Amino acid sequence: MTARRATEAPSHALDGLNDRKLQRQLAYVGGKWTAGSGAASFAVTDPANGDVIANVAALDAAQATLGVDAAVAALPAWRGLLPQARSAILRRWFELILAAREDLALIMTLEQGKPLKESRGEIDYAASFVEWYAEEAKRLNAESVTSHLPHAEMIVRREALGVAGIVTPWNFPAAMLTRKAAAALAAGCTVVAHPSSETPLSALALAELGERAGLPAGVFNVITGDASTLVGELCNDRRVRALSFTGSTEIGRLIAAQCAPTMKHLVMELGGHAPLMVFDDADLERAVDIALDAKFATSGQDCLAANRIYVQRALYPAFCKAFAVRVATLRLGHGLDDTTDIGPLMHARAVAKVQAQVSDALAKGARCLVGGAVSTTGALFFEPTVLVDVPDDADIMRDETFGPVAAVTPFDTEAEVIDRANTTEYGLVAYVVTDNGARQLRLGRALDYGMVAINRVKITGAPVPFGGVKQSGLGREGSRHGIEAFTNLKYLCLDAA
């Protein structure tokens, strides 16, 4: 972290905000906006041009503990509220998020780089989780159990776990926060959230709106600063009873190990590396549309991105040609430009990884039909790329890409492609494009993934359980299962003699 001084002064890049109070640069602890120790801060930059758009408070380990202290102190009153009261506050938060949609989208585009139209979509998505869990707060019903003992009445109910730690990524800085926090808050938990240091401004703006909505002091805290320091404190603190993390499988393993001594409830949404399988009975134009959307949203920086595109051999030449033509039309640029389709990657490490994967694939026999290099648009822009004839031993076929590079390869039989798709440590989502109804059902059963999308890309939302199997995570987010993750089951046995 640099030694810049954290202030609330507006930056030039965010002058377009209608509500300037949404530009928060201090952490939010116990209902107070808090500077780093010694006013330490870190710079948040626009990845499209490198401009510094904010200097955000860098808290230390002791200040992270103060966030947990505040959450612990606020827990009894928050957990003790009637569910209807928690629901009303969450409903108000939802309404304020929608009212601030344009400002929140602007903040997101400036700190994350995605096109403004995608940022607006994410704000709507983020708000939907708050709305959903505002309703689910009223539905954590107790259940009676038919007694197996004489003169006994049995009840099972769900109770809030306690303090929940939440760690969110930079690629979806608003939606990943609300999907976790709204569920925890609805259950009666209090929250200490750590947003990615690349994109903390969205979380701080949501904290500002949460305060306006009536979230009591200490119920929702946002600690900003070095991840290894602050997240480590959340992992080690026995008072934090649940930890929800979205990020890489590698970091997820480290967090799980660090949480083991305190036996926390874990919810983890980790790496994806999704396969997309196009069968030769599919409509070509529709298949290309699906592949384009599944690969290039958020510049390919999405755990749901289709990283391995398998096309049945009879359709393969036509698909490669049509897909390359479409990818070549995608426009790189700043997210505030209405014509932009692809924004920058988040940091130089991402660019280096994409470059290395492209070079490795070409060295192993792949061909590049479109793109393949860093763009002249800027240092963090990589050209939308189509690689074909990519062998299975190429790095890009074995490790998540997180960039705008599509790897395409042929297959012959259904059994073959199922085996190739399943031969990975990941299991988040798989995409299938086929008009054969029986095959749709077979693939839905055979693919070892938590989610399967058939003939479409958009499948997520507040009512559905989001999550993967194998090394792609633990637990589910969204739906009623998302709120259950922040609860304990308690069994009561009453003597009725």
Secondary structure, DSSP 4 states (H G I P E B T S, - for coil): --BPPP--PPPGGGTT-SSGGG---SEEETTEEEPPGGG-EEEEE-TTT--EEEEEE---HHHHHHHHHHHHHHHHHHHHS-HHHHHHHHHHHHHHHHHTHHHHHHHHHHHH---HHHHHHHHHHHHHHHHHHHHHGGG---EEE--SSTTEEEEEEEEE-SEEEEE--SSSTTHHHHHHHHHHHHHT-EEEEE--TTS-HHHHHHHHHHHHHTPPTTTEEE--S-HHHHHHHHHH-TTEEEEEEES-HHHHHHHHHHHGGGT-EEEEE----EEEEE-TTS-HHHHHHHHHHHHHGGGG-STT-EEEEEEETTTHHHHHHHHHHHHHT--B--TTSTT-SB---SSHHHHHHHHHHHHHHHHTT-EEEE--SB-TT-TT-B--EEEES--TTSGGGTS---SSEEEEEEE--HHHHHHHHH-SS--SEEEEE-S-HHHHHHHHHHS-SSEEEES-S----TTS-B--SGGGEES-BSHHHHHHTTEEEEEEEEE--
